Amino acid sequence: MTKKMKTAKRVHQYNTAFQCPICQSAMEVIDPKSFVCSKNHTFDFAKQGYINMLTHQVTSPYGKELFEARQRIITNSSLYTMLHDTIAHVINQQPCTSAASLMVADLGCGEGSHLQAILDKCMQPKVTGVGIDISKEGIIMAAKKHDTPTWLVADLAKSPLADKACSFILNILSPANYREFKRILSPGGLVIKVVPGPNYLRELREMLSQKTKHHNTETVDLFKRHFDLLEVIRVQDTRELHQTAIVDLVRMTPLTWTSNQAQIKQFYRQDAAAITIDLEILIGTNASTRNYIGGKA
């Protein structure tokens, strides 16, 4: 079975979780080729195994080189392992109160490696994953490498997910659209947003002569204005990266886009470097009565 056919079959199974991004009507899979709404707006399944549901032309600042570097870092190093373990633990701790599938949606998923790593650790029965990003380059890369989730090129401001479709929304080091998050989150569902902690990639920031402390007070305050903040989990770890991974780290982060090239080359020349991961996981809900089980191990 081709990737295109597998995606069509999976989307058909969960088609009530989607809506047309143009008119918000219900969607239906028509043969293994097209995803069509009741008003006949049509989106085709791509041969790589994704659906392009953008309603307008966009230009993403993130290119293929950045996504390839990010995929290698997430997949081949253990830099983000503690983050994945912690988020999967949060999901696994929650009571499963429905016989229906639990949808885990990564909004702003890039090339999909974070979502796949988390799904691989999920022990909840009937979990299905959806990754959405505005970058076609990122989604193509995700679909080529990971067969299990459903991958969509789409605008977070006009999400193709239906009202109350998602049990868990992931938003990892990515911009958010809280209006849409509220709409698609199921009653008592969780929004899991990851933001940089004060020492995130501290060594790289020091090399670039940037502020070594990253403060996210405004981001946290904005999150709290939209959701009931249930818990904040801080993930801190230091891992040694070797030379090829150091190059990928520099290529995957926008921190280096406007930086001095001589400084970057000096960082490249290291045979190995200790790199700090410092992330805060904000866990919120749209229902204050939710029976939340804390995620701290």
Buried (B, 14 or more C-beta within 10 A) or exposed (E): EEBBBBBBEBBBEBBEBBBBBBEBEBBBBEEBEBBBBEEEBEBEBBEBBBBBBBBEEEEBEBEEEBBBBBBBBBEEBEBBBBBBBBBBBBBBBBEEEEEBBBBBBBBBBBBBBBBBBBBEBBEBEEBBBBBBBBBBBBBBBBBBEBEEBBBBBBBBEBBBBBEBBBBBBBBBBBEBBBEBBBBBBBEBBBBBBBBBBBBBBBBBBEBBEBEBEBEBEEBBEEBEEBBBBBBBBEBBBEBEBEEEBBBBBBBBBEBBEEBEEEEBEEBEEBEEBEBBBBBBBBBBBBBEEBEBEEBEE
